[in-house]
Amino acid sequence: MSGFASANYTQVPNELFDMMAEMGEAELRVTLAIIRQTRGFHREYDRITIAALMKITGLSNRVVITGIEQG
C-alpha cells in the first residue's frame, strides 16, 4: 500500500486488532466500515444501509449480511 494523501484518522479499538485473526474477511470489512461511519464522524451510532455497506466494503448484498451476522 502506498502513502495516504492526507493525515486523516479514525480511532479503532485495539481489541479489534487482537480479534482480527479469528474474523472472516466480510466480518472485518463490515466492522471497519461501521467504525468509520460512526467513530470516524464522532458519532456513537448511525443508520447505515446494506447498500451503503456494499459500496464502502465492495462486498455483495449477501456477503455484507453474512458479515453483519458474524459480527
All heavy atoms as TSV, in Angstrom:
chain	resi	resn	atom	element	x	y	z
A	1	MET	N	N	0.855	-1.173	0.000
A	1	MET	CA	C	0.000	0.000	0.000
A	1	MET	C	C	0.899	1.233	0.000
A	1	MET	O	O	1.837	1.336	0.760
A	1	MET	CB	C	-0.896	-0.056	1.249
A	1	MET	CG	C	-1.850	1.064	1.331
A	1	MET	SD	S	-3.083	1.057	2.682
A	1	MET	CE	C	-2.798	-0.356	3.638
A	2	SER	N	N	0.574	2.180	-0.846
A	2	SER	CA	C	1.363	3.411	-0.907
A	2	SER	C	C	0.891	4.383	0.164
A	2	SER	O	O	-0.085	4.158	0.857
A	2	SER	CB	C	1.228	4.037	-2.292
A	2	SER	OG	O	-0.106	4.409	-2.527
A	3	GLY	N	N	1.585	5.508	0.280
A	3	GLY	CA	C	1.247	6.510	1.287
A	3	GLY	C	C	-0.152	7.060	1.100
A	3	GLY	O	O	-0.739	6.994	0.021
A	4	PHE	N	N	-0.688	7.597	2.148
A	4	PHE	CA	C	-2.028	8.167	2.120
A	4	PHE	C	C	-1.948	9.645	1.786
A	4	PHE	O	O	-0.982	10.319	2.152
A	4	PHE	CB	C	-2.725	7.954	3.470
A	4	PHE	CG	C	-2.945	6.495	3.785
A	4	PHE	CD1	C	-2.102	5.823	4.647
A	4	PHE	CD2	C	-3.978	5.797	3.197
A	4	PHE	CE1	C	-2.286	4.487	4.934
A	4	PHE	CE2	C	-4.179	4.454	3.468
A	4	PHE	CZ	C	-3.329	3.797	4.337
A	5	ALA	N	N	-2.968	10.159	1.135
A	5	ALA	CA	C	-2.974	11.543	0.666
A	5	ALA	C	C	-2.933	12.552	1.805
A	5	ALA	O	O	-2.322	13.595	1.681
A	5	ALA	CB	C	-4.202	11.786	-0.208
A	6	SER	N	N	-3.612	12.263	2.891
A	6	SER	CA	C	-3.642	13.225	3.986
A	6	SER	C	C	-3.632	12.495	5.326
A	6	SER	O	O	-3.880	11.312	5.398
A	6	SER	CB	C	-4.887	14.106	3.894
A	6	SER	OG	O	-6.052	13.326	4.084
A	7	ALA	N	N	-3.360	13.255	6.363
A	7	ALA	CA	C	-3.314	12.690	7.717
A	7	ALA	C	C	-4.703	12.757	8.341
A	7	ALA	O	O	-4.970	13.558	9.221
A	7	ALA	CB	C	-2.292	13.433	8.559
A	8	ASN	N	N	-5.601	11.927	7.862
A	8	ASN	CA	C	-6.966	11.821	8.375
A	8	ASN	C	C	-7.083	10.486	9.083
A	8	ASN	O	O	-6.681	9.465	8.533
A	8	ASN	CB	C	-7.961	11.855	7.216
A	8	ASN	CG	C	-8.870	13.037	7.281
A	8	ASN	OD1	O	-8.963	13.703	8.290
A	8	ASN	ND2	N	-9.548	13.294	6.189
A	9	TYR	N	N	-7.645	10.461	10.284
A	9	TYR	CA	C	-7.649	9.226	11.065
A	9	TYR	C	C	-9.010	8.931	11.669
A	9	TYR	O	O	-9.772	9.827	11.978
A	9	TYR	CB	C	-6.630	9.316	12.214
A	9	TYR	CG	C	-5.233	9.568	11.735
A	9	TYR	CD1	C	-4.696	10.844	11.716
A	9	TYR	CD2	C	-4.458	8.516	11.276
A	9	TYR	CE1	C	-3.418	11.075	11.263
A	9	TYR	CE2	C	-3.177	8.732	10.818
A	9	TYR	CZ	C	-2.653	10.020	10.814
A	9	TYR	OH	O	-1.386	10.233	10.360
A	10	THR	N	N	-9.258	7.641	11.873
A	10	THR	CA	C	-10.407	7.147	12.620
A	10	THR	C	C	-9.859	6.259	13.720
A	10	THR	O	O	-9.068	5.362	13.452
A	10	THR	CB	C	-11.343	6.322	11.714
A	10	THR	OG1	O	-11.843	7.166	10.680
A	10	THR	CG2	C	-12.499	5.729	12.513
A	11	GLN	N	N	-10.269	6.508	14.945
A	11	GLN	CA	C	-9.809	5.675	16.051
A	11	GLN	C	C	-10.465	4.299	15.966
A	11	GLN	O	O	-11.673	4.192	15.824
A	11	GLN	CB	C	-10.151	6.316	17.397
A	11	GLN	CG	C	-9.333	7.531	17.702
A	11	GLN	CD	C	-9.609	8.051	19.103
A	11	GLN	OE1	O	-10.636	7.764	19.700
A	11	GLN	NE2	N	-8.687	8.821	19.620
A	12	VAL	N	N	-9.627	3.274	16.037
A	12	VAL	CA	C	-10.088	1.890	16.007
A	12	VAL	C	C	-9.664	1.244	17.323
A	12	VAL	O	O	-8.504	1.332	17.709
A	12	VAL	CB	C	-9.465	1.124	14.817
A	12	VAL	CG1	C	-9.881	-0.335	14.823
A	12	VAL	CG2	C	-9.834	1.792	13.503
A	13	PRO	N	N	-10.604	0.596	18.018
A	13	PRO	CA	C	-10.249	-0.040	19.288
A	13	PRO	C	C	-9.148	-1.091	19.105
A	13	PRO	O	O	-9.179	-1.876	18.154
A	13	PRO	CB	C	-11.549	-0.705	19.743
A	13	PRO	CG	C	-12.633	-0.015	18.990
A	13	PRO	CD	C	-12.022	0.421	17.693
A	14	ASN	N	N	-8.180	-1.107	20.007
A	14	ASN	CA	C	-7.098	-2.085	19.945
A	14	ASN	C	C	-7.631	-3.515	19.966
A	14	ASN	O	O	-7.032	-4.416	19.378
A	14	ASN	CB	C	-6.119	-1.878	21.101
A	14	ASN	CG	C	-5.277	-0.638	20.903
A	14	ASN	OD1	O	-5.036	-0.201	19.781
A	14	ASN	ND2	N	-4.829	-0.049	21.992
A	15	GLU	N	N	-8.746	-3.739	20.641
A	15	GLU	CA	C	-9.331	-5.086	20.715
A	15	GLU	C	C	-9.628	-5.645	19.329
A	15	GLU	O	O	-9.547	-6.857	19.117
A	15	GLU	CB	C	-10.613	-5.098	21.549
A	15	GLU	CG	C	-10.400	-4.828	23.014
A	15	GLU	CD	C	-10.485	-3.348	23.376
A	15	GLU	OE1	O	-10.511	-2.476	22.489
A	15	GLU	OE2	O	-10.523	-3.066	24.580
A	16	LEU	N	N	-9.971	-4.773	18.384
A	16	LEU	CA	C	-10.257	-5.247	17.034
A	16	LEU	C	C	-9.013	-5.895	16.431
A	16	LEU	O	O	-9.095	-6.954	15.817
A	16	LEU	CB	C	-10.746	-4.111	16.139
A	16	LEU	CG	C	-11.035	-4.520	14.699
A	16	LEU	CD1	C	-12.170	-5.535	14.643
A	16	LEU	CD2	C	-11.361	-3.316	13.851
A	17	PHE	N	N	-7.863	-5.281	16.631
A	17	PHE	CA	C	-6.622	-5.849	16.108
A	17	PHE	C	C	-6.316	-7.198	16.760
A	17	PHE	O	O	-5.794	-8.102	16.114
A	17	PHE	CB	C	-5.465	-4.866	16.298
A	17	PHE	CG	C	-5.652	-3.606	15.504
A	17	PHE	CD1	C	-6.087	-2.450	16.117
A	17	PHE	CD2	C	-5.433	-3.582	14.138
A	17	PHE	CE1	C	-6.278	-1.284	15.392
A	17	PHE	CE2	C	-5.624	-2.436	13.392
A	17	PHE	CZ	C	-6.046	-1.279	14.025
A	18	ASP	N	N	-6.663	-7.335	18.030
A	18	ASP	CA	C	-6.455	-8.597	18.737
A	18	ASP	C	C	-7.384	-9.691	18.211
A	18	ASP	O	O	-7.065	-10.870	18.289
A	18	ASP	CB	C	-6.680	-8.420	20.244
A	18	ASP	CG	C	-5.688	-7.454	20.875
A	18	ASP	OD1	O	-4.602	-7.246	20.303
A	18	ASP	OD2	O	-6.017	-6.901	21.943
A	19	MET	N	N	-8.536	-9.312	17.680
A	19	MET	CA	C	-9.537	-10.260	17.217
A	19	MET	C	C	-9.417	-10.580	15.724
A	19	MET	O	O	-10.041	-11.518	15.236
A	19	MET	CB	C	-10.940	-9.687	17.478
A	19	MET	CG	C	-11.266	-9.489	18.927
A	19	MET	SD	S	-12.737	-8.447	19.239
A	19	MET	CE	C	-13.895	-9.004	18.041
A	20	MET	N	N	-8.627	-9.825	14.984
A	20	MET	CA	C	-8.577	-9.950	13.526
A	20	MET	C	C	-8.288	-11.358	13.030
A	20	MET	O	O	-8.868	-11.791	12.037
A	20	MET	CB	C	-7.534	-9.000	12.922
A	20	MET	CG	C	-8.062	-7.637	12.690
A	20	MET	SD	S	-7.027	-6.568	11.639
A	20	MET	CE	C	-5.386	-7.112	11.865
A	21	ALA	N	N	-7.418	-12.078	13.701
A	21	ALA	CA	C	-7.051	-13.421	13.236
A	21	ALA	C	C	-8.243	-14.377	13.226
A	21	ALA	O	O	-8.272	-15.319	12.433
A	21	ALA	CB	C	-5.928	-13.994	14.096
A	22	GLU	N	N	-9.210	-14.141	14.104
A	22	GLU	CA	C	-10.391	-15.008	14.172
A	22	GLU	C	C	-11.543	-14.517	13.310
A	22	GLU	O	O	-12.560	-15.194	13.190
A	22	GLU	CB	C	-10.894	-15.119	15.625
A	22	GLU	CG	C	-9.960	-15.881	16.553
A	22	GLU	CD	C	-8.885	-14.990	17.155
A	22	GLU	OE1	O	-9.211	-13.854	17.530
A	22	GLU	OE2	O	-7.723	-15.429	17.227
A	23	MET	N	N	-11.414	-13.346	12.715
A	23	MET	CA	C	-12.503	-12.757	11.936
A	23	MET	C	C	-12.388	-13.150	10.472
A	23	MET	O	O	-11.293	-13.242	9.925
A	23	MET	CB	C	-12.488	-11.226	12.055
A	23	MET	CG	C	-12.703	-10.714	13.445
A	23	MET	SD	S	-12.512	-8.912	13.563
A	23	MET	CE	C	-14.118	-8.389	12.975
A	24	GLY	N	N	-13.536	-13.367	9.854
A	24	GLY	CA	C	-13.563	-13.564	8.411
A	24	GLY	C	C	-13.432	-12.222	7.712
A	24	GLY	O	O	-13.614	-11.157	8.318
A	25	GLU	N	N	-13.130	-12.262	6.424
A	25	GLU	CA	C	-12.938	-11.024	5.675
A	25	GLU	C	C	-14.192	-10.156	5.675
A	25	GLU	O	O	-14.118	-8.947	5.883
A	25	GLU	CB	C	-12.527	-11.321	4.233
A	25	GLU	CG	C	-12.290	-10.051	3.434
A	25	GLU	CD	C	-11.867	-10.298	2.003
A	25	GLU	OE1	O	-11.587	-11.452	1.633
A	25	GLU	OE2	O	-11.824	-9.314	1.257
A	26	ALA	N	N	-15.360	-10.754	5.464
A	26	ALA	CA	C	-16.602	-9.984	5.434
A	26	ALA	C	C	-16.855	-9.331	6.785
A	26	ALA	O	O	-17.207	-8.148	6.856
A	26	ALA	CB	C	-17.777	-10.880	5.050
A	27	GLU	N	N	-16.678	-10.083	7.861
A	27	GLU	CA	C	-16.886	-9.538	9.201
A	27	GLU	C	C	-15.945	-8.369	9.459
A	27	GLU	O	O	-16.361	-7.330	9.979
A	27	GLU	CB	C	-16.659	-10.633	10.240
A	27	GLU	CG	C	-16.879	-10.177	11.664
A	27	GLU	CD	C	-16.593	-11.266	12.672
A	27	GLU	OE1	O	-16.099	-12.344	12.305
A	27	GLU	OE2	O	-16.868	-11.026	13.866
A	28	LEU	N	N	-14.679	-8.514	9.082
A	28	LEU	CA	C	-13.707	-7.456	9.301
A	28	LEU	C	C	-14.034	-6.220	8.475
A	28	LEU	O	O	-14.034	-5.100	8.986
A	28	LEU	CB	C	-12.291	-7.950	8.980
A	28	LEU	CG	C	-11.173	-6.931	9.167
A	28	LEU	CD1	C	-11.111	-6.434	10.611
A	28	LEU	CD2	C	-9.839	-7.532	8.745
A	29	ARG	N	N	-14.349	-6.401	7.197
A	29	ARG	CA	C	-14.664	-5.249	6.339
A	29	ARG	C	C	-15.897	-4.498	6.840
A	29	ARG	O	O	-15.904	-3.273	6.884
A	29	ARG	CB	C	-14.903	-5.701	4.904
A	29	ARG	CG	C	-13.651	-6.025	4.148
A	29	ARG	CD	C	-14.026	-6.346	2.718
A	29	ARG	NE	N	-12.882	-6.735	1.938
A	29	ARG	CZ	C	-12.702	-6.357	0.674
A	29	ARG	NH1	N	-13.590	-5.597	0.075
A	29	ARG	NH2	N	-11.645	-6.752	0.011
A	30	VAL	N	N	-16.934	-5.241	7.187
A	30	VAL	CA	C	-18.168	-4.603	7.670
A	30	VAL	C	C	-17.904	-3.889	8.992
A	30	VAL	O	O	-18.348	-2.758	9.192
A	30	VAL	CB	C	-19.310	-5.642	7.787
A	30	VAL	CG1	C	-20.498	-5.068	8.529
A	30	VAL	CG2	C	-19.723	-6.120	6.402
A	31	THR	N	N	-17.160	-4.524	9.883
A	31	THR	CA	C	-16.845	-3.905	11.171
A	31	THR	C	C	-16.055	-2.616	10.973
A	31	THR	O	O	-16.365	-1.586	11.582
A	31	THR	CB	C	-16.047	-4.881	12.061
A	31	THR	OG1	O	-16.854	-6.054	12.277
A	31	THR	CG2	C	-15.691	-4.255	13.395
A	32	LEU	N	N	-15.057	-2.638	10.104
A	32	LEU	CA	C	-14.271	-1.435	9.839
A	32	LEU	C	C	-15.123	-0.339	9.205
A	32	LEU	O	O	-14.982	0.843	9.541
A	32	LEU	CB	C	-13.075	-1.765	8.943
A	32	LEU	CG	C	-11.951	-2.530	9.619
A	32	LEU	CD1	C	-10.932	-3.013	8.581
A	32	LEU	CD2	C	-11.267	-1.680	10.686
A	33	ALA	N	N	-16.025	-0.717	8.312
A	33	ALA	CA	C	-16.912	0.270	7.689
A	33	ALA	C	C	-17.818	0.918	8.731
A	33	ALA	O	O	-18.030	2.141	8.715
A	33	ALA	CB	C	-17.750	-0.387	6.590
A	34	ILE	N	N	-18.331	0.117	9.645
A	34	ILE	CA	C	-19.206	0.656	10.693
A	34	ILE	C	C	-18.413	1.568	11.624
A	34	ILE	O	O	-18.894	2.650	11.999
A	34	ILE	CB	C	-19.902	-0.487	11.458
A	34	ILE	CG1	C	-20.897	-1.190	10.532
A	34	ILE	CG2	C	-20.582	0.038	12.721
A	34	ILE	CD1	C	-21.451	-2.485	11.071
A	35	ILE	N	N	-17.197	1.177	11.961
A	35	ILE	CA	C	-16.361	2.037	12.801
A	35	ILE	C	C	-16.109	3.361	12.100
A	35	ILE	O	O	-16.189	4.434	12.705
A	35	ILE	CB	C	-15.040	1.328	13.157
A	35	ILE	CG1	C	-15.305	0.186	14.147
A	35	ILE	CG2	C	-14.019	2.315	13.745
A	35	ILE	CD1	C	-14.112	-0.717	14.385
A	36	ARG	N	N	-15.830	3.311	10.801
A	36	ARG	CA	C	-15.581	4.540	10.039
A	36	ARG	C	C	-16.814	5.440	10.029
A	36	ARG	O	O	-16.718	6.654	10.197
A	36	ARG	CB	C	-15.177	4.184	8.611
A	36	ARG	CG	C	-15.108	5.350	7.654
A	36	ARG	CD	C	-13.965	6.278	8.007
A	36	ARG	NE	N	-13.825	7.312	7.006
A	36	ARG	CZ	C	-14.113	8.592	7.217
A	36	ARG	NH1	N	-14.537	9.008	8.373
A	36	ARG	NH2	N	-13.955	9.471	6.248
A	37	GLN	N	N	-17.980	4.848	9.821
A	37	GLN	CA	C	-19.212	5.637	9.725
A	37	GLN	C	C	-19.672	6.168	11.077
A	37	GLN	O	O	-20.470	7.099	11.127
A	37	GLN	CB	C	-20.318	4.812	9.085
A	37	GLN	CG	C	-20.075	4.486	7.622
A	37	GLN	CD	C	-19.885	5.723	6.770
A	37	GLN	OE1	O	-18.817	5.934	6.207
A	37	GLN	NE2	N	-20.880	6.538	6.653
A	38	THR	N	N	-19.193	5.602	12.156
A	38	THR	CA	C	-19.583	6.082	13.485
A	38	THR	C	C	-18.435	6.855	14.115
A	38	THR	O	O	-18.427	8.081	14.100
A	38	THR	CB	C	-20.029	4.913	14.383
A	38	THR	OG1	O	-19.012	3.907	14.423
A	38	THR	CG2	C	-21.338	4.315	13.886
A	39	ARG	N	N	-17.446	6.174	14.616
A	39	ARG	CA	C	-16.323	6.845	15.285
A	39	ARG	C	C	-15.594	7.816	14.369
A	39	ARG	O	O	-15.100	8.844	14.814
A	39	ARG	CB	C	-15.339	5.818	15.818
A	39	ARG	CG	C	-15.873	5.053	16.998
A	39	ARG	CD	C	-14.831	4.061	17.468
A	39	ARG	NE	N	-15.310	3.410	18.673
A	39	ARG	CZ	C	-14.585	3.288	19.764
A	39	ARG	NH1	N	-13.362	3.746	19.821
A	39	ARG	NH2	N	-15.076	2.681	20.809
A	40	GLY	N	N	-15.526	7.486	13.096
A	40	GLY	CA	C	-14.842	8.357	12.143
A	40	GLY	C	C	-15.504	9.709	11.989
A	40	GLY	O	O	-14.871	10.680	11.589
A	41	PHE	N	N	-16.785	9.768	12.291
A	41	PHE	CA	C	-17.534	11.023	12.234
A	41	PHE	C	C	-17.985	11.465	13.625
A	41	PHE	O	O	-18.916	12.258	13.765
A	41	PHE	CB	C	-18.738	10.879	11.288
A	41	PHE	CG	C	-18.326	10.715	9.850
A	41	PHE	CD1	C	-18.310	9.470	9.254
A	41	PHE	CD2	C	-17.920	11.813	9.103
A	41	PHE	CE1	C	-17.924	9.314	7.929
A	41	PHE	CE2	C	-17.527	11.672	7.782
A	41	PHE	CZ	C	-17.524	10.416	7.192
A	42	HIS	N	N	-17.311	10.911	14.643
A	42	HIS	CA	C	-17.559	11.272	16.049
A	42	HIS	C	C	-19.017	11.058	16.444
A	42	HIS	O	O	-19.619	11.884	17.121
A	42	HIS	CB	C	-17.123	12.718	16.315
A	42	HIS	CG	C	-15.734	12.986	15.869
A	42	HIS	ND1	N	-14.635	12.518	16.560
A	42	HIS	CD2	C	-15.249	13.621	14.768
A	42	HIS	CE1	C	-13.534	12.883	15.915
A	42	HIS	NE2	N	-13.873	13.547	14.821
A	43	ARG	N	N	-19.567	9.913	16.006
A	43	ARG	CA	C	-20.937	9.536	16.344
A	43	ARG	C	C	-20.899	8.262	17.169
A	43	ARG	O	O	-20.043	7.408	16.970
A	43	ARG	CB	C	-21.758	9.252	15.087
A	43	ARG	CG	C	-21.842	10.390	14.129
A	43	ARG	CD	C	-22.625	9.952	12.897
A	43	ARG	NE	N	-22.584	10.988	11.881
A	43	ARG	CZ	C	-22.438	10.754	10.588
A	43	ARG	NH1	N	-22.340	9.526	10.143
A	43	ARG	NH2	N	-22.411	11.748	9.735
A	44	GLU	N	N	-21.867	8.124	18.073
A	44	GLU	CA	C	-21.980	6.880	18.831
A	44	GLU	C	C	-22.711	5.808	18.029
A	44	GLU	O	O	-22.495	4.621	18.237
A	44	GLU	CB	C	-22.687	7.122	20.154
A	44	GLU	CG	C	-21.838	7.930	21.107
A	44	GLU	CD	C	-22.291	7.779	22.533
A	44	GLU	OE1	O	-22.865	6.718	22.872
A	44	GLU	OE2	O	-22.069	8.718	23.301
A	45	TYR	N	N	-23.584	6.238	17.129
A	45	TYR	CA	C	-24.317	5.297	16.283
A	45	TYR	C	C	-24.723	6.013	15.006
A	45	TYR	O	O	-24.668	7.238	14.912
A	45	TYR	CB	C	-25.550	4.733	17.006
A	45	TYR	CG	C	-26.560	5.788	17.374
A	45	TYR	CD1	C	-27.593	6.114	16.504
A	45	TYR	CD2	C	-26.486	6.465	18.581
A	45	TYR	CE1	C	-28.520	7.093	16.831
A	45	TYR	CE2	C	-27.412	7.440	18.921
A	45	TYR	CZ	C	-28.420	7.748	18.035
A	45	TYR	OH	O	-29.332	8.720	18.357
A	46	ASP	N	N	-25.117	5.231	14.023
A	46	ASP	CA	C	-25.587	5.773	12.755
A	46	ASP	C	C	-26.448	4.716	12.087
A	46	ASP	O	O	-26.256	3.518	12.327
A	46	ASP	CB	C	-24.406	6.137	11.857
A	46	ASP	CG	C	-24.792	6.984	10.657
A	46	ASP	OD1	O	-25.921	7.496	10.616
A	46	ASP	OD2	O	-23.950	7.124	9.750
A	47	ARG	N	N	-27.363	5.147	11.294
A	47	ARG	CA	C	-28.151	4.216	10.486
A	47	ARG	C	C	-27.408	4.026	9.176
A	47	ARG	O	O	-27.262	4.971	8.407
A	47	ARG	CB	C	-29.543	4.761	10.222
A	47	ARG	CG	C	-30.393	4.760	11.446
A	47	ARG	CD	C	-31.784	5.162	11.125
A	47	ARG	NE	N	-32.622	4.515	12.111
A	47	ARG	CZ	C	-33.910	4.373	12.010
A	47	ARG	NH1	N	-34.539	4.856	10.967
A	47	ARG	NH2	N	-34.578	3.759	12.940
A	48	ILE	N	N	-26.943	2.826	8.957
A	48	ILE	CA	C	-26.158	2.527	7.761
A	48	ILE	C	C	-26.899	1.437	6.987
A	48	ILE	O	O	-27.147	0.360	7.513
A	48	ILE	CB	C	-24.742	2.042	8.124
A	48	ILE	CG1	C	-24.076	3.010	9.105
A	48	ILE	CG2	C	-23.901	1.886	6.862
A	48	ILE	CD1	C	-22.827	2.456	9.759
A	49	THR	N	N	-27.239	1.726	5.764
A	49	THR	CA	C	-27.986	0.761	4.965
A	49	THR	C	C	-27.067	-0.341	4.449
A	49	THR	O	O	-25.841	-0.175	4.375
A	49	THR	CB	C	-28.661	1.446	3.761
A	49	THR	OG1	O	-27.638	1.959	2.897
A	49	THR	CG2	C	-29.595	2.563	4.207
A	50	ILE	N	N	-27.672	-1.443	4.076
A	50	ILE	CA	C	-26.930	-2.535	3.448
A	50	ILE	C	C	-26.276	-2.005	2.171
A	50	ILE	O	O	-25.108	-2.308	1.896
A	50	ILE	CB	C	-27.854	-3.730	3.124
A	50	ILE	CG1	C	-28.504	-4.285	4.388
A	50	ILE	CG2	C	-27.105	-4.810	2.353
A	50	ILE	CD1	C	-27.565	-4.915	5.366
A	51	ALA	N	N	-26.996	-1.208	1.404
A	51	ALA	CA	C	-26.448	-0.645	0.163
A	51	ALA	C	C	-25.212	0.206	0.446
A	51	ALA	O	O	-24.223	0.143	-0.296
A	51	ALA	CB	C	-27.505	0.176	-0.556
A	52	ALA	N	N	-25.248	0.991	1.513
A	52	ALA	CA	C	-24.087	1.816	1.871
A	52	ALA	C	C	-22.911	0.932	2.257
A	52	ALA	O	O	-21.773	1.180	1.837
A	52	ALA	CB	C	-24.438	2.772	3.005
A	53	LEU	N	N	-23.171	-0.115	3.027
A	53	LEU	CA	C	-22.097	-1.035	3.408
A	53	LEU	C	C	-21.542	-1.763	2.183
A	53	LEU	O	O	-20.333	-2.009	2.101
A	53	LEU	CB	C	-22.584	-2.035	4.455
A	53	LEU	CG	C	-22.794	-1.462	5.852
A	53	LEU	CD1	C	-23.470	-2.490	6.754
A	53	LEU	CD2	C	-21.489	-0.987	6.461
A	54	MET	N	N	-22.399	-2.090	1.229
A	54	MET	CA	C	-21.939	-2.712	-0.011
A	54	MET	C	C	-20.977	-1.781	-0.749
A	54	MET	O	O	-19.922	-2.212	-1.217
A	54	MET	CB	C	-23.131	-3.057	-0.909
A	54	MET	CG	C	-23.986	-4.200	-0.406
A	54	MET	SD	S	-25.532	-4.395	-1.336
A	54	MET	CE	C	-24.939	-4.640	-2.999
A	55	LYS	N	N	-21.331	-0.519	-0.821
A	55	LYS	CA	C	-20.497	0.463	-1.523
A	55	LYS	C	C	-19.163	0.668	-0.812
A	55	LYS	O	O	-18.101	0.691	-1.438
A	55	LYS	CB	C	-21.242	1.791	-1.637
A	55	LYS	CG	C	-20.500	2.834	-2.423
A	55	LYS	CD	C	-21.326	4.087	-2.591
A	55	LYS	CE	C	-20.544	5.119	-3.399
A	55	LYS	NZ	N	-21.290	6.353	-3.549
A	56	ILE	N	N	-19.206	0.798	0.506
A	56	ILE	CA	C	-17.993	1.047	1.286
A	56	ILE	C	C	-17.050	-0.152	1.246
A	56	ILE	O	O	-15.836	0.015	1.119
A	56	ILE	CB	C	-18.354	1.384	2.750
A	56	ILE	CG1	C	-19.126	2.704	2.825
A	56	ILE	CG2	C	-17.110	1.450	3.625
A	56	ILE	CD1	C	-19.825	2.926	4.160
A	57	THR	N	N	-17.599	-1.357	1.378
A	57	THR	CA	C	-16.770	-2.564	1.506
A	57	THR	C	C	-16.436	-3.233	0.182
A	57	THR	O	O	-15.499	-4.023	0.116
A	57	THR	CB	C	-17.472	-3.620	2.390
A	57	THR	OG1	O	-18.698	-4.018	1.752
A	57	THR	CG2	C	-17.726	-3.088	3.793
A	58	GLY	N	N	-17.226	-2.963	-0.851
A	58	GLY	CA	C	-17.038	-3.642	-2.127
A	58	GLY	C	C	-17.568	-5.064	-2.124
A	58	GLY	O	O	-17.251	-5.854	-3.002
A	59	LEU	N	N	-18.402	-5.380	-1.136
A	59	LEU	CA	C	-18.959	-6.728	-1.000
A	59	LEU	C	C	-20.383	-6.774	-1.535
A	59	LEU	O	O	-21.066	-5.757	-1.607
A	59	LEU	CB	C	-18.958	-7.147	0.477
A	59	LEU	CG	C	-17.593	-7.191	1.170
A	59	LEU	CD1	C	-17.767	-7.435	2.665
A	59	LEU	CD2	C	-16.699	-8.241	0.552
A	60	SER	N	N	-20.847	-7.973	-1.865
A	60	SER	CA	C	-22.219	-8.157	-2.334
A	60	SER	C	C	-23.204	-8.066	-1.163
A	60	SER	O	O	-22.802	-8.133	0.010
A	60	SER	CB	C	-22.374	-9.526	-2.998
A	60	SER	OG	O	-22.292	-10.557	-2.022
A	61	ASN	N	N	-24.473	-7.970	-1.508
A	61	ASN	CA	C	-25.541	-7.898	-0.512
A	61	ASN	C	C	-25.463	-9.068	0.458
A	61	ASN	O	O	-25.470	-8.884	1.680
A	61	ASN	CB	C	-26.887	-7.880	-1.239
A	61	ASN	CG	C	-28.060	-7.771	-0.304
A	61	ASN	OD1	O	-28.390	-8.735	0.381
A	61	ASN	ND2	N	-28.691	-6.630	-0.278
A	62	ARG	N	N	-25.404	-10.286	-0.062
A	62	ARG	CA	C	-25.377	-11.485	0.781
A	62	ARG	C	C	-24.144	-11.517	1.671
A	62	ARG	O	O	-24.220	-11.892	2.834
A	62	ARG	CB	C	-25.434	-12.740	-0.118
A	62	ARG	CG	C	-25.447	-14.030	0.644
A	62	ARG	CD	C	-26.745	-14.234	1.417
A	62	ARG	NE	N	-26.379	-14.538	2.796
A	62	ARG	CZ	C	-27.078	-14.263	3.864
A	62	ARG	NH1	N	-28.236	-13.664	3.779
A	62	ARG	NH2	N	-26.658	-14.558	5.068
A	63	VAL	N	N	-23.001	-11.115	1.141
A	63	VAL	CA	C	-21.762	-11.163	1.927
A	63	VAL	C	C	-21.777	-10.097	3.010
A	63	VAL	O	O	-21.303	-10.336	4.130
A	63	VAL	CB	C	-20.520	-11.050	0.999
A	63	VAL	CG1	C	-19.236	-11.032	1.801
A	63	VAL	CG2	C	-20.499	-12.198	0.012
A	64	VAL	N	N	-22.343	-8.929	2.730
A	64	VAL	CA	C	-22.483	-7.899	3.763
A	64	VAL	C	C	-23.363	-8.422	4.896
A	64	VAL	O	O	-23.025	-8.285	6.076
A	64	VAL	CB	C	-23.046	-6.577	3.196
A	64	VAL	CG1	C	-23.519	-5.652	4.297
A	64	VAL	CG2	C	-22.008	-5.880	2.329
A	65	ILE	N	N	-24.467	-9.044	4.544
A	65	ILE	CA	C	-25.364	-9.592	5.566
A	65	ILE	C	C	-24.648	-10.669	6.373
A	65	ILE	O	O	-24.769	-10.699	7.600
A	65	ILE	CB	C	-26.658	-10.125	4.916
A	65	ILE	CG1	C	-27.473	-8.950	4.373
A	65	ILE	CG2	C	-27.479	-10.951	5.912
A	65	ILE	CD1	C	-28.635	-9.329	3.483
A	66	THR	N	N	-23.860	-11.502	5.713
A	66	THR	CA	C	-23.068	-12.517	6.426
A	66	THR	C	C	-22.090	-11.841	7.392
A	66	THR	O	O	-21.937	-12.274	8.531
A	66	THR	CB	C	-22.310	-13.412	5.439
A	66	THR	OG1	O	-23.266	-14.100	4.619
A	66	THR	CG2	C	-21.413	-14.415	6.155
A	67	GLY	N	N	-21.437	-10.786	6.940
A	67	GLY	CA	C	-20.500	-10.050	7.791
A	67	GLY	C	C	-21.175	-9.460	9.004
A	67	GLY	O	O	-20.632	-9.490	10.111
A	68	ILE	N	N	-22.382	-8.957	8.822
A	68	ILE	CA	C	-23.157	-8.409	9.946
A	68	ILE	C	C	-23.497	-9.526	10.922
A	68	ILE	O	O	-23.348	-9.380	12.130
A	68	ILE	CB	C	-24.432	-7.712	9.441
A	68	ILE	CG1	C	-24.062	-6.439	8.657
A	68	ILE	CG2	C	-25.380	-7.385	10.597
A	68	ILE	CD1	C	-25.219	-5.839	7.884
A	69	GLU	N	N	-23.967	-10.647	10.407
A	69	GLU	CA	C	-24.345	-11.771	11.263
A	69	GLU	C	C	-23.151	-12.311	12.041
A	69	GLU	O	O	-23.271	-12.656	13.219
A	69	GLU	CB	C	-24.970	-12.886	10.423
A	69	GLU	CG	C	-26.339	-12.513	9.863
A	69	GLU	CD	C	-26.861	-13.498	8.838
A	69	GLU	OE1	O	-26.070	-14.334	8.328
A	69	GLU	OE2	O	-28.051	-13.408	8.512
A	70	GLN	N	N	-21.995	-12.362	11.409
A	70	GLN	CA	C	-20.796	-12.853	12.078
A	70	GLN	C	C	-20.331	-11.896	13.164
A	70	GLN	O	O	-19.761	-12.307	14.159
A	70	GLN	CB	C	-19.668	-13.072	11.070
A	70	GLN	CG	C	-19.907	-14.223	10.143
A	70	GLN	CD	C	-18.870	-14.313	9.051
A	70	GLN	OE1	O	-18.144	-13.367	8.760
A	70	GLN	NE2	N	-18.802	-15.465	8.400
A	71	GLY	N	N	-20.559	-10.601	12.935
A	71	GLY	CA	C	-20.140	-9.583	13.894
A	71	GLY	C	C	-21.031	-9.578	15.095
A	71	GLY	O	O	-20.687	-9.278	16.203
